[in-house]
Amino acid sequence: MNLKLIPSGLVLFRFLIAPFLLWDALDGTTSIWFIVGFVAAFLSDIFDGIIARRLGVSTAELRQADSWADVCLFSCIFVSAWLVHQDVLIAYQLPLLTVVFAQLVWWIVNLVKYGKPASYHTYSAKFWGITLAIAIISLFGFNYAGISLWLTCIAGVVYSIEEIAMTMILPVWTHDVLSIFHALKLREQLLIQKDEIAS
């Protein structure tokens, strides 16, 4: 077995598990397998990047695929939430729509500047992912929203604002930039390199 294929396999796993989670919710209820499948997908999201860096295969293409796998997974979960917990989504429509709006702005800014979505994998993105996992398990496992849902909405808006600012700062598309402070340092390095080339 080629160990270097493990990160790609974990990304592919998230693409494949997402529609099965949605399928489990089609009848308006979810089984224990929904939580099991989501936890497995969430763990794959944590370890694919770690393993990729350890094996030296953390390429731009892999990180982009990782981002698209996340979009696929959480899109299916959102539709599942609408099918199973529509009343909760309606009750929390203001914070949820705020996150959706922030994400739309994020997409537009990145597409306009780079022609493709960003793939920064920031600390704030990781924190949002953790709060999303908590909110999803709380909602589907314990029928609870409350603090966990508010927390993930706030984290999602903060993440979106930081990454929009990073896109405005960085002159070229770059993957794996951990925070806006790293982006500022990288911008300075890129400008120095540009000046050296020009001179």
Buried (B, 14 or more C-beta within 10 A) or exposed (E): EEEEEBBBEBBBBBBEBBEEBBEBBEEEEBEEEBBEBBBBBBEBBBBBBEBBEEBEBBEEEBBBBBBBBBBBBBEBBBBBBEBBBEEBBEEBEEBBEBBBEBBEEBBEBBEEBBEEBBBBBBBBBBBBBBBBBBBBBBBBBEEBBEEBBBBBBBBBBBBBBBBBBBBEEBEEBBBBBBBBEBBBEBBEEBEEEEEEEEE
